[in-house]
Amino acid sequence: MKDIAQLSGINVYPVKSTSGIAQSRAWVGLEGISFDRRFVVTDLAGRMVTARKYPKMVTIKSTLLSDGIVLQAPGMTRLHLSVNDFQRDEFECKIWSDRFLAYTTTEQANAWFSQAIGSDVQLLYCGEESNRYREKLDTRVSFADGYPLLVISQGSLDELNRRASSPQSMAQFRTNLVIDGVDAFAEDSWEKIAIGEVEFRVGKPCQRCVLTSVNPNTGEKMAAQEPTVTLSKFRANEKGAIFFGMNLIALNEGVIELGDKLKILETRTPTIYPDTHN
């Protein structure tokens, strides 16, 4: 018998593609959790730069301050950014196919990230309210890939690790919310859920990319092409795309806290993936 279904992890990623911060309590707005993906690194044309191309980005760490953020990278002097110092010039940003106006930060930040990544880049800020409105979701989204939040159950990771050739961590999947006390891939069947003060609509399954194979502590590739090799054997569709976790859209604003019970308000028929694992 499973334990009571509850929230066991909350994570935010202040700068897209960099290290996350675990939280015990968080404010969920309609754009997602406060401070999540509020910054993005782009090239000089405004196209996002991520750890898919520069895997060492995952080793850049953020610490939140009342007036901004402190950034640290291996072998570099830490960078203290105050929101009050931002230039805030409008700059068109491109996240996948979405184009929208973001805001410049500082020349110091641009230089710091350019050195950390080894390419000419800039740091952009989405502002107090993102200008990126996604019509099909009917909500604003920060610099996240497509949806405001992502949820994965601990049971799903446990099942992956039961099959995988080496242990994989939840940090590789960069999820916002972790749910304990449910069966593996129970999240596939959720349509609408409530956690703490917030109700969520469950969106599409999250298609996974090469970034899951980057060790979040070192920025190096995981051994034996994990977890892609294992996920492709039991979480892939007919086109070979692999899925792990479910995207979420908050229907209201409020506080969530570790230990909050999960309430399943509506369910759906889950996608069935062929299991070719031997």
Disulfide bonds with the S-S distance in Angstrom:
none
